[in-house]
Amino acid sequence: MKKGMKRTRLLKSVGVNILAWLLSLLLLAPLLLILFNSFKTSTAASEMNLALPASLEWSNYSVVIEKGKLGITFLNSLCYSVSSVLLCTLLSAMASYVLSRNRKKLHRFLYMFIVLGIAMPINFVTLMTVMQTVNLMNSRIGIVLLYTATQIPFNVFLIHSFVSKIPEDIDEAAIIDGASAPGMFIRIVLPLLKPVLVTVMVLTFLNTWNEFVMPLYFLDSSDKWPMTLAVYNFFGMYFKDWNLVCADIVLTSAPVILVYLLGQKYIVSGMTAGAVKG
């Protein structure tokens, strides 16, 4: 009887693992398709198949970097993403801490009002009018503020449940020891929030780097475009050269993939910790 149960469990485990491998290969197929075709000639890449390239055409990448202006667009994307990550993480942590420690109806309402931004659609007509009024259209600081504002609701939702389970005795002990409110927050609270803050930073970076619609609407100058718009513009000029288009996509996606691979364990641990503490 026991041997039959063990055999059944083993077969189930093998079946689940085979299914997981098949699904993984299915999800990786588009990435491999783009990667393989980025090293092919224009003629070979036009077939868009998973066949290995006959020879590695590294010149595709040099052409893309030169013709697609990926140097300046990479710096723009890096500037927007890093600035948004720092600003959004700090503001979200501060808001979550204040709203969590104050349990009055007003603070509860403010928390729900902020979190409601997760589901509310963006009215681009009104937003564009506001941006023009405050003279932030086609500016780097304007797009950073937009990225930050759109990411704050989800980040506050994620951090709030984590903060609410930090004992208030820690705050009281720090105040008794003579710590100021900013000092207590920076030296004591922020280190305790490290798991969820790293999660927020990684997710904010990924979402900001991949953003396409906002820079399309609010950045008129090509010198301020991020890499996502560079891919769109490059595809319009070289839509027949799929090898160059694939190389452009690989270069644009590489930072995102790298950041995700480095931060995936923090994403999982941060999400899990937040769920347990919530």
C-alpha positions as CSV (number, residue, x, y, z in Angstrom):
1,M,0.0,0.0,0.0
2,K,2.7,2.4,1.0
3,K,4.8,1.5,-2.1
4,G,1.7,2.3,-4.3
5,M,1.3,5.7,-2.6
6,K,4.9,6.5,-3.0
7,R,4.8,5.5,-6.7
8,T,1.7,7.7,-7.2
9,R,3.4,10.7,-5.6
10,L,6.5,10.1,-7.7
11,L,4.5,10.0,-10.9
12,K,2.6,13.1,-9.9
13,S,5.9,14.9,-9.1
14,V,7.4,13.9,-12.4
15,G,4.3,14.9,-14.3
16,V,4.2,18.3,-12.6
17,N,7.9,18.9,-13.3
18,I,7.5,17.9,-17.0
19,L,4.5,20.3,-17.3
20,A,6.5,23.1,-15.7
21,W,9.5,22.5,-18.1
22,L,7.1,22.6,-21.1
23,L,5.5,25.8,-20.0
24,S,8.9,27.4,-19.3
25,L,10.1,26.4,-22.8
26,L,6.9,27.8,-24.2
27,L,7.4,31.1,-22.4
28,L,11.0,31.3,-23.4
29,A,10.4,30.7,-27.1
30,P,9.7,34.4,-27.9
31,L,12.8,35.4,-26.1
32,L,14.9,32.9,-27.9
33,L,13.3,33.8,-31.2
34,I,14.4,37.5,-30.8
35,L,17.8,36.6,-29.5
36,F,18.6,34.2,-32.3
37,N,17.4,36.5,-35.0
38,S,19.3,39.4,-33.6
39,F,22.5,37.6,-34.7
40,K,21.3,36.7,-38.2
41,T,21.6,38.5,-41.5
42,S,18.6,40.5,-42.8
43,T,17.6,37.8,-45.2
44,A,17.8,35.0,-42.7
45,A,16.0,37.0,-40.0
46,S,13.1,37.7,-42.3
47,E,12.0,34.1,-41.9
48,M,11.6,34.6,-38.1
49,N,12.3,31.1,-37.0
50,L,14.1,29.4,-34.1
51,A,16.9,28.2,-36.3
52,L,20.4,29.0,-35.0
53,P,22.3,31.7,-36.9
54,A,24.8,30.4,-39.5
55,S,27.2,33.1,-38.2
56,L,27.1,35.6,-35.4
57,E,26.5,39.0,-36.9
58,W,27.7,41.2,-34.0
59,S,27.6,44.2,-36.4
60,N,23.8,44.3,-35.9
61,Y,24.3,45.6,-32.4
62,S,26.8,48.3,-33.4
63,V,24.4,49.5,-36.2
64,V,21.5,49.6,-33.7
65,I,23.5,51.6,-31.1
66,E,24.6,54.1,-33.7
67,K,21.5,54.4,-35.8
68,G,19.0,54.0,-33.0
69,K,20.7,56.5,-30.7
70,L,20.7,54.0,-27.9
71,G,23.4,55.7,-26.0
72,I,21.4,58.8,-25.1
73,T,18.2,56.9,-24.7
74,F,19.8,54.4,-22.3
75,L,21.0,57.3,-20.2
76,N,17.5,58.8,-20.3
77,S,15.9,55.6,-19.2
78,L,18.4,55.0,-16.5
79,C,17.9,58.6,-15.2
80,Y,14.1,58.3,-15.2
81,S,14.1,54.9,-13.6
82,V,16.6,55.5,-10.9
83,S,15.1,58.9,-10.0
84,S,11.6,57.5,-9.9
85,V,12.8,54.5,-7.8
86,L,14.5,56.7,-5.2
87,L,11.7,59.3,-5.0
88,C,8.8,56.8,-5.1
89,T,10.3,54.5,-2.5
90,L,11.0,57.3,0.0
91,L,7.6,59.0,-0.4
92,S,5.7,55.7,-0.3
93,A,7.6,54.6,2.8
94,M,7.0,57.9,4.6
95,A,3.3,57.9,3.6
96,S,2.8,54.3,4.7
97,Y,4.5,54.9,8.0
98,V,2.4,58.0,8.9
99,L,-0.9,56.4,7.7
100,S,-0.2,53.2,9.5
101,R,0.7,54.8,12.8
102,N,-2.3,57.1,12.8
103,R,-5.6,55.2,13.0
104,K,-8.0,58.1,12.8
105,K,-10.8,58.1,10.2
106,L,-9.1,60.9,8.3
107,H,-5.9,58.9,7.8
108,R,-7.9,55.8,7.0
109,F,-9.7,57.8,4.3
110,L,-6.4,59.2,2.9
111,Y,-5.0,55.6,2.7
112,M,-8.0,54.4,0.8
113,F,-7.9,57.5,-1.4
114,I,-4.3,56.8,-2.3
115,V,-4.8,53.1,-2.9
116,L,-7.8,53.8,-5.1
117,G,-5.2,55.1,-7.6
118,I,-4.3,51.5,-8.4
119,A,-7.7,50.9,-10.1
120,M,-8.5,54.4,-11.4
121,P,-7.7,55.1,-15.1
122,I,-5.5,58.0,-16.1
123,N,-7.2,60.9,-17.8
124,F,-4.5,62.0,-20.2
125,V,-6.4,65.1,-21.4
126,T,-6.7,66.5,-17.9
127,L,-3.2,65.4,-17.0
128,M,-1.8,67.1,-20.1
129,T,-3.6,70.3,-19.2
130,V,-2.1,70.2,-15.7
131,M,1.4,69.5,-17.1
132,Q,1.1,72.5,-19.4
133,T,-0.1,74.7,-16.6
134,V,2.8,73.9,-14.4
135,N,5.3,74.1,-17.3
136,L,6.4,70.5,-17.0
137,M,5.6,69.3,-20.5
138,N,8.6,67.9,-22.4
139,S,10.8,68.0,-19.4
140,R,12.8,65.2,-17.6
141,I,11.7,66.3,-14.1
142,G,8.1,66.2,-15.4
143,I,8.2,62.6,-16.6
144,V,10.0,61.5,-13.4
145,L,7.2,63.1,-11.3
146,L,4.6,61.3,-13.5
147,Y,6.3,58.0,-13.1
148,T,6.5,58.5,-9.3
149,A,2.9,59.5,-9.0
150,T,1.6,56.5,-10.9
151,Q,3.7,54.1,-8.9
152,I,2.9,55.4,-5.4
153,P,-0.6,53.9,-4.9
154,F,0.6,50.3,-5.3
155,N,3.7,50.9,-3.3
156,V,1.8,52.4,-0.4
157,F,-0.6,49.4,-0.5
158,L,2.4,47.0,-0.4
159,I,4.3,48.8,2.4
160,H,1.4,49.7,4.6
161,S,0.6,46.2,5.7
162,F,4.3,45.6,6.4
163,V,4.6,48.8,8.5
164,S,1.4,48.1,10.5
165,K,3.0,45.0,12.1
166,I,6.1,46.7,13.3
167,P,5.6,47.1,17.1
168,E,5.0,50.7,18.2
169,D,7.1,50.0,21.3
170,I,10.1,50.5,19.0
171,D,9.0,54.0,18.2
172,E,8.4,54.8,21.8
173,A,11.8,53.4,22.9
174,A,13.5,55.5,20.2
175,I,11.7,58.7,21.4
176,I,12.6,58.0,25.0
177,D,16.3,57.6,23.9
178,G,16.1,61.1,22.4
179,A,15.7,60.3,18.7
180,S,13.9,62.9,16.6
181,A,11.0,61.8,14.3
182,P,13.1,62.0,11.1
183,G,16.0,60.2,12.8
184,M,13.8,57.5,14.2
185,F,12.3,56.9,10.7
186,I,15.6,56.8,8.9
187,R,17.7,54.9,11.4
188,I,15.2,52.5,12.9
189,V,12.1,52.1,10.7
190,L,13.7,52.0,7.2
191,P,16.1,49.2,8.1
192,L,13.2,47.1,9.3
193,L,11.4,47.7,6.0
194,K,14.3,46.4,3.9
195,P,12.6,43.3,2.4
196,V,9.5,45.2,1.2
197,L,11.5,48.3,0.1
198,V,13.8,46.2,-2.1
199,T,10.6,44.7,-3.6
200,V,9.2,48.1,-4.2
201,M,12.4,49.3,-5.8
202,V,12.7,46.4,-8.2
203,L,9.1,46.6,-9.3
204,T,9.2,50.4,-9.7
205,F,12.3,50.1,-11.8
206,L,10.8,47.4,-14.0
207,N,7.6,49.3,-14.5
208,T,9.3,52.6,-15.2
209,W,11.8,51.2,-17.6
210,N,9.0,49.5,-19.6
211,E,6.7,52.5,-19.7
212,F,5.8,53.6,-23.2
213,V,2.6,55.7,-23.2
214,M,3.6,58.5,-20.9
215,P,6.9,59.5,-22.6
216,L,5.0,59.2,-26.0
217,Y,2.5,61.8,-24.8
218,F,4.6,64.1,-22.6
219,L,8.0,64.1,-24.3
220,D,8.2,65.8,-27.7
221,S,12.0,66.0,-28.0
222,S,13.7,62.8,-29.2
223,D,16.8,63.7,-27.1
224,K,14.7,63.0,-24.0
225,W,13.1,59.8,-25.2
226,P,13.7,56.6,-23.1
227,M,14.7,53.3,-24.8
228,T,11.1,52.1,-25.3
229,L,10.4,55.0,-27.6
230,A,13.7,54.4,-29.3
231,V,12.6,50.9,-30.2
232,Y,9.3,52.2,-31.6
233,N,11.1,54.8,-33.7
234,F,13.7,52.4,-34.9
235,F,11.1,49.9,-35.9
236,G,9.4,52.6,-38.0
237,M,12.7,53.2,-39.9
238,Y,14.0,49.6,-40.2
239,F,10.8,47.5,-40.1
240,K,12.1,45.4,-43.0
241,D,15.4,44.6,-41.2
242,W,14.2,42.2,-38.5
243,N,17.7,41.4,-37.4
244,L,18.2,45.0,-36.5
245,V,14.8,45.3,-34.8
246,C,15.5,42.1,-32.8
247,A,18.9,43.5,-31.7
248,D,17.3,46.7,-30.6
249,I,14.7,44.8,-28.5
250,V,17.5,42.7,-26.9
251,L,19.5,45.7,-25.9
252,T,16.4,47.4,-24.5
253,S,15.2,44.3,-22.6
254,A,18.6,43.4,-21.2
255,P,18.6,45.8,-18.2
256,V,15.1,44.7,-17.3
257,I,16.0,41.1,-17.4
258,L,19.2,41.7,-15.4
259,V,17.4,43.6,-12.7
260,Y,14.7,41.0,-12.4
261,L,17.2,38.1,-12.2
262,L,19.1,40.0,-9.5
263,G,16.0,41.0,-7.6
264,Q,13.6,38.1,-8.0
265,K,14.4,36.6,-4.6
266,Y,13.7,40.0,-3.0
267,I,10.4,40.3,-4.9
268,V,9.3,36.8,-3.6
269,S,10.4,37.4,0.0
270,G,9.0,40.9,0.1
271,M,5.6,39.8,-1.2
272,T,5.5,36.8,1.1
273,A,6.6,38.9,4.1
274,G,3.9,41.5,3.3
275,A,1.3,38.9,3.0
276,V,2.2,37.2,6.2
277,K,2.4,40.4,8.1
278,G,-0.8,41.8,6.6
